[in-house]
Amino acid sequence: MAIAIKNIPVLKEDAAIKFDSNAQAAIKKKSTIKFSKQLSIASQILAKAKI
């Protein structure tokens, strides 16, 4: 017995435009994490351990 294939929901018109604009805003808002402090601590630990 075959299982019916369900339709994939698709955003149309205003909903698609709103979704896309929210996605673009989220991409622009994305920030990076600076690990410079953690890297310096790790290098100090490795230097102390002479590795």
C-alpha positions in Angstrom: 0.0 0.0 0.0 1.5 3.4 -1.0 1.8 6.3 1.3 0.5 9.6 -0.2 3.2 12.3 -0.7 2.4 15.5 1.2 2.6 18.8 -0.5 5.6 21.0 0.5 4.3 24.3 2.0 5.4 27.3 -0.1 5.4 31.0 0.9 3.7 33.2 -1.6 3.5 36.9 -2.3 3.5 39.1 0.9 4.6 36.3 3.2 7.5 35.4 0.9 8.6 39.0 0.7 8.4 39.5 4.5 10.3 36.2 5.1 13.0 37.2 2.7 13.4 40.7 4.2 13.6 39.3 7.7 16.2 36.8 6.6 18.3 39.5 4.9 18.1 41.6 8.1 19.2 38.7 10.2 22.2 38.1 7.9 23.2 41.8 8.2 22.7 41.7 12.0 24.9 38.6 12.4 27.9 39.3 14.5 31.2 37.5 14.9 32.8 36.3 18.1 36.3 37.4 19.0 38.5 34.7 20.5 41.7 36.8 20.8 41.6 36.8 24.6 41.1 33.0 24.8 43.8 32.5 22.2 46.3 34.5 24.2 45.4 32.6 27.4 45.8 29.3 25.5 49.2 30.3 24.1 50.4 31.3 27.5 49.3 27.9 28.9 51.1 26.1 26.0 54.2 28.2 26.5 54.3 27.4 30.2 53.8 23.7 29.4 56.6 24.0 26.7 54.5 22.4 24.0 
